[in-house]
Amino acid sequence: MNLQESIRKVLREETINLTTILRRVHPYELEREFEESLDITSNWFFRFIEKNGSIINLDRFINVAISSTIDGIHYDLYSTLPEDVQWYEDVKETLKDYYKDRIKTRYEKLISEL
């Protein structure tokens, strides 16, 4: 096995956790994308209420905020991982765990403003 194949094998077997993400996305960029996504999701929260007359639950709010964050860092992750790595769900769960308290705090603040 040559060096390139060995590296690909290691990357395929690598667990995607926060360290893996931060090796590919600068912490400042991740934080900026998260804050921007949280603001966008907060605005969407109120538009959703206006349009549908109902409030989204916390789980959906978290999923929208994290999915939006991933959209912002997608290229940095996708372009640095082997093509056959299924990374999206692992990144999503990792970022949910990392940001859940901040997202919940924002959600509770929005609910209190209703």
HUZI-V744958 format. One line per field, one symbol per residue. ss: DSSP state (H for helix, E for strand, C for the rest). phi: phi as a letter, one per 40 degrees, with the letter a starting at -180 (. if undefined). burial: b if it has 9 or more other C-alpha atoms within 8 Angstrom, else e. A space follows every 10 residues. Layout:
ss->???
phi->???
burial->???
//
This chain:
ss->CCHHHHHHHH HHHCCCCHHH HHHHCCHHHH HHHHHHHHHH HHHHHHHHHH HHCCCCCHHH HHHHHHHHHH HHHHHHHHCC CCCCCCCHHH HHHHHHHHHH HHHHHHHHHH HHCC
phi->.ccccccccc ccccccbccc cccbbcdccc cccccccccc ccccdccccc cbgbbcccdc dccccccccc dcbdcccdcb bddcccbdcc cdcccdccbd ccccccdccc cccc
burial->eeeeebebee bbeeebbbeb bbebbeeeeb eebbebbbeb bbeebeebbe eeeeebeeee bbbbbbbbbb eebeebbbee ebeeeeeeeb bbebbbeeeb eebbebbeeb eeee
//
